[in-house]
Every structure is written in structure tokens, then in C-alpha cells.
């Protein structure tokens, strides 16, 4: 399984500098919203490895597309740190 995954940064549930805090927050979010196990990801950016984001699996971008107005990608690559 490739650990590289694409998300739109605007879809992040939360952004953290502490990995343990990100995991705890993701667990609380999953439990409070009754989300199936494995559908909440804690990820770290490819360029900025000091920050961790929490995303829902459903927000994954399979085919990263570009914004037609400025030609830039709407998504950014992340490495999966933990599936919750």
C-alpha cells in the first residue's frame, strides 16, 4: 500500500504540531461522529513534517485536479501516519 495520499488542505478536520494530540483529537472526532474505524486519517505533509492534519477518508482526492482559473492543483500530497 502506498502511503502517499492527496487531500484538499481546506478539507482538514484539524491541524496540529503534536502527533499525540492529533491522534487523540482524531479518536474523539471519530467516536463523537460515529465514523467507522479506519475512516479517519492522521497525516503529515510531504514538505512540512512538523505539522499533522486530520482528514476523513471520504475526502481523499483520487485524481488530483487543477483549478481551471489558475492552473494550480487543488490538492496536496500527504503521508498517512495513522488510520483511526
C-alpha angles and dihedrals in degrees: 000000000000111000093205112102134169127230137164103248089222090066093063115127090205145347122219140176093205118068095207091051090051091052093048092048092048091051092049091047092050094048096044092049095041094236119168118258114270095026098100117071131200106205139175126215121252093231101031109046094171094072129067126200131197118221136172115243090234090063093062113125109225095185108029104219133197128242106252092217100056104012094235123130116260091210136063129206120250135179117233111240099174140354114217 
